[in-house]
Amino acid sequence: MIALYILGLIFALSPFLPATGHPHWFFRTADFVRLQSIAIELVLIFLFIFFGNFNGWIDWAIVLGLVIALIYQIVKVFKYSSFYPRKKPDFPSDGMISLLAANVLQTNTHYEKLIAEIKEHDPDIVVTMESNKDWEKGLSKIEKSYPYQLKAPNEFFYGMHVYSKKELNNAVIKHQIEDHVPSMFLDVEISQSQNIHFCFLHPAPPSPTENETSAERDAELMLTAHQIREIDMPIVVCGDMNDVVWSRVSRMFKKMTGMIDPRIGRGFFSTYSARYWFMRFPLDHLFHTKDLFIGKMMRSKNFGSDHFAMYYEIHHKRKTTTQDNPKMTKDDKEYVEDLLSRAEE
């Protein structure tokens, strides 16, 4: 029973650690494992019901804590499940562009498996993350079909490549926060009269083996959000964000930009880890402005990476203009400034 008490206390308290706002990976980890901890909390509650001693207050207190934590977490993640009611995107479209986004895992050498996914989905744009010179060479076979390219290979697990059937306009590679972490920004035509601005990101995660805190990742998301607020055109932000969409930072990103997460009501689309089904989190995201909608989105087959790829069909709504930026409160602005200042320390 001692082990049950210890586990009960851990899973009753740990889900609330991200709410402290502390950037250290220890405090942020609970955000990533909410789906797993919901399952564990259910198991613990049943174990207490069958084996607990409810003559004293300790068992009652732990079970109550588990129930509160369980409800808190379900509220956090429910809208991203397939059970959440949503309005199907049946808007009239005046243009569509398809995208395949894949964190390839730099050490993965199954180039042909990803090429097979590209051939199956036949996207207009392919973006790869963690792609180094070896991956650049491994994907050279697709360059005839994708003549427009933007390349930023490196050996630090943060290389990035874009391959496109459509011309890339105003394409630029930026290192917004860290010198070894590139981001890509470019415009692509979706119809004869309309371009879309794409932001491809792969910020470093908070973890014991990389950045000790989430400061760099959070700052990159906030800097990108600031840039988006200055752009008056349809926008798509896509990539391995190394964050879950129910975190406070991701929610602030959407609040700043007014962007939509097409995952809502469709399912979690957990893309990492492709190797272990019981430890999967939705880390690869796409957000878009309200003048766009996603007609189709799906997760790829396993191609040897630790991530699945994601395929999207992005439509532009007919006779719809880009909306004004959402207003931010004083508290919102202070929170964003705090995130940006942490990365400078």
C-alpha positions in Angstrom: 0.0 0.0 0.0 2.9 2.3 0.6 3.8 2.2 -3.2 0.1 2.9 -4.0 0.1 6.0 -1.6 3.3 7.3 -3.2 2.0 6.9 -6.8 -1.3 8.4 -5.7 0.4 11.5 -4.4 2.6 11.9 -7.4 -0.3 11.7 -9.9 -2.6 13.8 -7.8 0.0 16.7 -7.6 2.2 16.5 -10.8 -0.5 17.5 -13.3 -0.6 20.9 -11.8 3.2 21.6 -12.0 3.0 23.4 -15.4 0.5 25.8 -13.9 3.4 27.2 -11.7 4.8 28.7 -14.9 8.3 27.5 -14.0 10.3 26.9 -17.3 12.4 24.0 -16.1 11.8 20.7 -17.9 10.8 19.0 -14.7 7.8 21.3 -14.3 6.9 21.2 -18.0 7.0 17.4 -18.4 3.6 16.9 -16.9 2.1 18.8 -19.9 3.5 16.2 -22.3 2.2 13.1 -20.5 -1.4 14.2 -19.8 -2.9 11.4 -21.8 -0.7 8.8 -20.1 -1.3 10.2 -16.7 -5.1 10.2 -17.2 -4.9 6.5 -17.8 -2.7 6.0 -14.8 -5.0 8.1 -12.6 -8.0 5.9 -13.6 -6.1 2.8 -12.7 -5.0 4.2 -9.3 -8.5 5.2 -8.4 -9.8 1.7 -9.1 -6.9 0.2 -7.1 -7.8 2.5 -4.1 -11.4 1.4 -4.4 -10.5 -2.3 -4.3 -7.6 -2.2 -1.9 -7.8 1.0 0.0 -8.6 1.5 3.7 -11.2 4.2 3.8 -11.5 4.2 7.7 -8.9 7.0 7.8 -8.6 10.3 6.0 -5.5 9.6 4.0 -7.1 7.3 1.4 -10.0 9.7 1.0 -7.7 12.6 0.5 -5.5 10.9 -2.1 -8.6 9.6 -4.1 -10.1 13.0 -4.0 -6.9 14.5 -5.3 -6.7 11.9 -8.1 -10.3 12.7 -9.1 -9.6 16.4 -9.2 -6.4 15.9 -11.2 -8.3 13.6 -13.5 -11.1 16.1 -14.2 -8.5 18.9 -14.6 -6.6 17.0 -17.2 -9.7 15.8 -19.1 -10.8 19.4 -19.4 -7.4 20.3 -20.7 -7.3 17.7 -23.5 -10.9 17.0 -24.4 -11.3 19.5 -27.2 -8.4 17.9 -29.1 -10.1 14.5 -29.0 -12.4 13.1 -31.7 -15.3 13.2 -29.2 -15.3 17.0 -29.2 -18.1 18.3 -31.4 -16.9 20.3 -34.3 -18.3 21.9 -37.4 -17.0 20.2 -40.5 -15.0 22.5 -42.8 -17.3 22.6 -45.8 -16.5 26.2 -46.9 -16.3 27.1 -50.6 -12.7 26.9 -51.7 -10.9 28.9 -54.4 -7.6 27.2 -54.1 -5.8 24.3 -52.3 -2.2 23.4 -51.5 -1.0 20.2 -49.9 1.8 19.8 -47.4 3.7 16.9 -45.9 5.7 17.8 -42.8 8.1 15.2 -41.4 10.7 15.1 -38.5 12.9 12.5 -40.2 15.3 11.8 -37.2 18.8 12.7 -38.3 20.2 9.2 -37.6 17.4 7.5 -39.5 18.7 6.2 -42.9 15.4 4.9 -44.3 15.3 7.5 -47.0 13.3 5.3 -49.4 10.5 4.9 -46.8 9.9 8.6 -46.6 10.1 8.9 -50.4 7.4 6.3 -50.6 5.2 8.4 -48.3 5.9 11.4 -50.5 4.9 9.5 -53.6 1.8 8.1 -51.9 0.5 11.6 -50.8 2.0 13.6 -53.7 2.0 16.9 -51.7 2.8 20.3 -53.3 5.3 21.0 -50.5 7.5 18.7 -48.4 9.2 20.1 -45.3 11.7 18.0 -43.3 13.2 18.6 -39.9 16.4 17.1 -38.4 17.6 16.7 -42.0 21.3 16.9 -42.5 23.6 16.5 -45.6 23.0 12.8 -45.6 19.2 13.3 -45.7 19.7 16.0 -48.4 21.5 13.4 -50.5 19.0 10.7 -49.6 16.1 12.9 -50.8 17.8 14.1 -54.0 15.6 11.7 -56.0 12.6 13.9 -55.4 14.2 17.1 -56.6 13.1 16.7 -60.2 9.5 16.7 -59.0 10.2 19.4 -56.5 12.4 21.9 -58.3 12.0 24.7 -55.8 14.0 24.2 -52.6 15.2 25.9 -49.5 17.9 24.1 -47.6 19.4 24.5 -44.1 21.2 21.2 -43.3 23.2 20.9 -40.1 24.5 18.1 -37.9 22.9 19.2 -34.6 19.5 17.5 -35.2 17.9 20.8 -36.3 18.5 20.9 -40.0 15.5 21.8 -42.2 14.7 21.4 -45.9 11.7 22.6 -48.0 10.9 21.0 -51.4 8.1 22.5 -53.5 6.4 22.0 -56.8 5.4 25.7 -56.6 7.7 28.7 -56.7 9.0 29.9 -53.3 8.7 33.7 -53.0 10.4 35.9 -50.3 12.0 32.8 -48.9 14.3 33.4 -45.9 16.1 31.3 -43.3 16.3 32.8 -39.8 18.0 31.7 -36.6 15.6 33.4 -34.3 16.9 32.3 -30.9 19.7 29.7 -31.2 22.4 29.7 -33.9 21.9 26.0 -34.7 18.1 26.1 -34.9 16.8 27.5 -38.2 13.3 28.5 -39.1 12.0 29.1 -42.6 9.6 31.7 -43.9 8.3 31.9 -47.4 5.3 32.7 -49.6 3.6 30.2 -52.0 0.8 30.8 -54.5 -2.4 29.0 -53.7 -4.4 30.5 -56.5 -3.9 33.0 -59.3 -4.8 35.9 -57.0 -3.7 34.7 -53.5 -0.4 33.7 -51.8 0.0 31.9 -48.4 2.8 32.8 -46.0 4.4 29.7 -44.4 6.4 29.6 -41.2 8.2 26.3 -40.6 9.6 25.9 -37.1 11.5 23.3 -35.0 12.4 24.9 -31.7 14.5 23.0 -29.2 12.5 21.2 -26.4 13.0 21.5 -22.6 14.7 18.2 -21.6 17.5 16.8 -19.5 19.6 16.2 -22.7 19.0 19.5 -24.5 17.8 22.8 -23.1 17.3 22.7 -19.3 14.3 25.0 -19.6 11.7 25.9 -22.1 12.9 29.5 -22.4 14.3 29.1 -26.0 11.3 27.2 -27.3 8.8 29.6 -25.7 10.6 32.7 -27.0 10.8 31.3 -30.6 7.0 30.8 -30.6 6.4 34.3 -29.2 8.7 35.9 -31.7 7.0 34.1 -34.5 3.6 35.2 -33.2 4.8 38.9 -33.1 5.9 38.6 -36.8 2.6 37.0 -37.8 0.7 39.9 -36.3 2.5 42.2 -38.8 1.5 40.2 -41.8 -1.8 40.8 -43.6 -2.3 37.6 -45.6 -3.2 34.0 -45.1 -0.6 32.3 -42.9 0.3 28.7 -42.0 2.6 27.8 -39.1 3.8 24.2 -39.2 6.5 22.0 -37.7 7.7 20.0 -34.7 7.0 22.5 -32.0 8.3 20.3 -29.2 5.2 21.4 -27.2 1.7 20.1 -26.8 -1.2 22.2 -27.9 -2.9 22.4 -24.5 0.2 24.0 -22.9 -0.1 27.7 -21.8 2.5 28.8 -24.3 0.8 27.2 -27.2 -2.5 28.6 -26.1 -1.0 32.0 -25.9 0.5 31.6 -29.4 -3.0 31.0 -30.7 -4.5 33.8 -28.7 -1.9 36.3 -30.0 -2.3 35.3 -33.7 -6.0 34.3 -33.7 -4.9 31.1 -35.5 -6.9 27.8 -35.6 -5.7 24.4 -34.7 -7.4 22.0 -37.2 -6.8 19.1 -34.8 -9.7 20.3 -32.6 -12.5 17.7 -32.8 -10.6 15.5 -35.2 -8.3 13.6 -32.7 -4.9 14.0 -31.0 -2.8 12.9 -34.0 0.0 12.0 -31.6 3.2 12.0 -33.8 5.9 11.2 -31.2 7.0 8.6 -30.4 6.4 6.5 -33.5 8.3 3.6 -31.7 6.3 3.3 -28.5 2.5 3.5 -28.8 2.1 4.0 -25.0 4.3 7.1 -24.9 2.9 9.2 -27.7 2.3 13.0 -27.6 1.0 15.4 -30.2 4.2 17.4 -30.9 3.9 18.2 -34.6 1.4 21.0 -35.3 -0.1 23.1 -37.9 -1.9 26.4 -37.2 -3.7 28.5 -39.8 -5.5 31.9 -40.0 -9.2 32.0 -40.3 -9.3 32.7 -44.0 -8.0 29.1 -44.5 -9.4 25.7 -43.7 -8.0 22.1 -43.6 -10.0 19.7 -45.8 -7.9 16.6 -45.1 -5.3 15.8 -42.5 -3.7 12.4 -41.8 -0.8 10.8 -40.1 1.8 8.9 -42.1 3.0 5.4 -41.7 6.1 4.7 -39.8 9.1 5.5 -42.0 11.9 4.8 -39.5 11.9 8.1 -37.6 10.8 8.6 -34.0 8.1 10.9 -35.4 5.2 10.2 -37.8 4.8 12.7 -40.6 1.6 14.7 -41.1 -0.2 15.4 -44.4 -2.5 18.4 -44.8 -4.7 19.8 -47.6 -4.9 23.5 -47.0 -7.8 25.4 -48.7 -8.4 29.2 -49.0 -11.9 30.2 -48.3 -13.6 31.9 -51.2 -14.4 35.6 -50.8 -12.8 35.7 -47.3 -10.3 38.3 -46.2 -7.7 38.1 -43.4 -9.1 39.2 -40.1 -7.6 41.8 -37.8 -5.3 40.7 -35.0 -6.9 39.7 -31.7 -6.6 42.2 -28.9 -4.2 41.3 -26.0 -4.8 42.2 -22.4 -2.1 43.8 -20.2 -1.6 40.5 -18.5 -1.1 38.8 -21.9 1.5 41.3 -22.9 3.4 41.0 -19.6 3.4 37.2 -19.9 4.8 37.4 -23.5 7.5 39.9 -22.4 8.4 37.6 -19.6 8.9 34.6 -22.0 11.0 36.7 -24.3 13.2 38.0 -21.5 13.9 34.5 -20.2 15.6 33.6 -23.5 17.9 36.6 -23.2 19.1 35.7 -19.7 
